[in-house]
Amino acid sequence: MHRFIVSTEEIIKGEVILQGDEFIHLQRVLRLGADEIIALFDGKGIECIGKVESINTEAAVISIIKCSKNLRESPLELWLMQGLPKGDKMDLIIQKCTELGIKGVVPLIMSRSDVKIPADKQNEKVKRWKRIATEAAKQCGRTAVPLIQPVSSLKLALQNLPKHKVLIVPWEKANLPLHRVLDEQEDLSYSNAPVYITIGPEGGLTEEEISLICEFGGSPVSIGPRILRTETAAIAVTALLMARWGDLG
């Protein structure tokens, strides 16, 4: 079933006027017409089945048939704190981690980040990443779109974390295996304790950054004998945690 993102307010009214990019996709790309049954979601957890009542050159009127909440959303609140990588790697990370069920992403400027985004360009980047997250959520059937936070320094991001949390940082020099941390947290009530993963950029994390993360309760962990690329590490650790505490498998 074709899916379209709309506002919560329109869903509540019981009738949606589909315009803009979503309307263009419905009419010009998919060539759907009256009486078609489609899915609508608000990006915040609500999904509805709707019927195309009428359509013209500028908009389509959709009537809501029934709604559900939080379909296909993980019980685990998992956040990725990602050091900015080169090129379009961040696009890939956001797309794949959205598919895996992540709650949100915090882009980080770190000591070894080769990417320097001017302050006046950061909002444009964040808008692009939000579009990628939205498209990935539509494709994979999610009802919520991951939150993409503004670009931040590591220290500021850590200061904004909740007190009650699990903070994991994969690091090639760590001796503690990830599975041991998972075993120690076996009784984790993930409905009350969000989990944060911190992944360094291509150059990795400095000793100072690891010390700072530890000050905020972080656990440096090993994820195996091989050093993974930043995009591989982000996707692999997300999948591992979702399999253990979330809804994968």
N, C-alpha and C positions, 0 to 999 in steps of 0.2 A: 504494500500500500504506500502511495506517495505521501511524504510528510512535509509539513510547512510550519515555520515558527511564527507565532503571533503573540500579541500582548495578553497578559492575564486579564486585563480589564475587558477585552473583547470577548474572551471565553466566558467570563462571568455574565455578560449581557445575553449570551445565548445565540448571538449572531455576529459573524466576523465579516468585515469588509476587507478582502485581501487586495492589497495594492503594492506598488513598488516592485522591488526585486522578486519577492515571492510570487506576486501576480504574474510577472513576466515569465518566471519559471513554469508556473502552472499553464499559462495560455500558449506562449510561444515555443517553449522548449518541450513540455510534455503534451501540449495540445489537448488538454482536458476540457470537457464541456459540461453543460448542465446535467444534473443527476449523478455525476461522478461521486463516489465515496472516497474521502481522503482522511488523513490523520493530521491533527493540529496539535502543537505543543508549545508551551510558553517559556521553555528553557529554565524553569524553576521547579519542575517536578510534575506538572499537570499535562496530561495528554487526553485528547478528545477525538472522537470519530465525528466527522461532519459530512454534510451533503452539499454539493454545489447547487444552489437554487437558481442562480442566474449569473450571467457573465456578459460583459461588454468590452469595449476596447481599452478601458482604463481600470476596471476592477471586477472582482467576483464576489458575490454574496454567498456566504457559507452558513448554513444552519447547524447548530450543535445537536448531535443525537445523544451522545453519552460521554462521560468523562471518567478518568481514573487518575490516581495520584501515585507518584514515585515508582512507576513501572520501570523495571530494569535498572534501577539505581542501587549502587552498592551500599550495604550497611556500614562500610568502613569509610570514615572521613579521611581521605588520604590526600596530602598536599605535596607537591614537588617544588622544592626551592632549587632552581636550576641556574648555575653559572652560565652567563651568556656565551654560546658557542659561535664559531665562525659560520659564514654563509647562511644557507637555509636550514641548518640543522635544527634550529629552534622550531621551525615549522613542522618538521617530522616528529620531534619530541611531543609537541602539543597534540598533533593529530593522533598519534598512537596511544599516548597516555589518556586522551579523551576516550578512545575506544575501550581501553582497559578499565575505565570507570573512575578516574581521578576526580577529586573535588575541585582542585584549583592549582594554579601555577604561580610562583613568585619568581620573576626573572631577576637575577642578581648580577651586579657588577662586582667582580672579585679581583684579587691581586693579579692573577695570571690570565685574566680575560683580555684577549687580543682585540675584541670588539669594543669600540668606543662609540657609543650612540650619543650625539649631542642632545642636550636637554630639550631643545625645541623639536627634536625628531622622535623622542621617546613615545609620545602619545600616538604618533602614526604607527609605530611598531606595535604598540599594544593593541591598537584597533585592528591591525592585520592579524595578530595572533587570536584575537576574539573571533574574527570571521572564520579563521581556520578551525577553532574549537566548535563554533556553531555548525559548520558544515560537517565536521566529523560526528557531532552529536546527532545530526539529522540522519546521516548515513548508517550509523550503528544502532539506531533505535532508542537512544537515550531520551529521557524526558527533561533532564537538566543539563545545561551547558556549563562546563567548568568555568570558574571565576579566574580571570587573568588579571593579576594585580599589577600596579605600576612598577616600573623598574626601580630597584632598591639596592642599597648597600647591604652587605651581609649583616653588619651590626644592627642596622635599623630593622631589618627583617626579623632578627632574633629577638630584639626588644619588643616587637609586636606580637610575638607568639603567646598563646595562652599558657597559664601556669601549669595546668594539667594536660600533659601531652606525652607523646613518644617521639623522640628526635633521633633519627638514624643518619649517619654519614658514612657511606662507603669510602674507604681510603686504602690505598695500596700498601701502606705501612702498618695497618692495623693487624693485631694478632687475634682479636676476638671474632670468631666466625658469626656471620649473620644468623645462622640457625640457632646458635646459643642464645642470642638476644630474643629470638622468637620463642624459644622454649621458656625463657625466664618470664616472658610476658604472656604466657599461655592463658592466664585468667583476665587478660585485658578486656575491659568493657568498652569495645570500640564505639558504642553509641555515645559514650561520654568522654572518650579520650581520642582526639584527633592525632593522626600520625603524620610526621613530616620527614621527608627524605631530602637531604642536601647533597647535590651533585656538583662537583667542580667543573670548570671549563676544560678545554683541551690540555692546558698546562697543569691541571690538577690543583689541589689545595695546598696552601702553605702551612707550615707548622703553626704559625700565628693564627691562621684561620681555624685550624683544628682546635687549638687551645681555646679560642673564643667560643666555638660551638660547644665544647665541653663545659665551659662556664655556664652555659644556658641549659645544661642537662643532657647534652648530646652524647651519643655512643658511637665512636668510630668502629666500623666493622669491616671485616674482610668478606668479599663475595667470591673468593676463589683465587687460584694461583695465577690467573692471567689478568693483565691490565686491560680493561674494557674502554673503548672510546666513550666519550661523554654521552652521546646519544644512545649507545648500547646500554650503558649502565642505568640511565634513567628509565628506559623501557623495561629492562630485565628486572630491576629491583621493584618497580611498580607491579609487574606481573607476579613476582614472588610474594609480595605482601598481600596483594589481592587474593592470591591462592590460599594464603594462610589465614588471613583475618577478614577477607572480603567475601566475594561471591563467585570467584573463578573456580571451576572444577567441582 
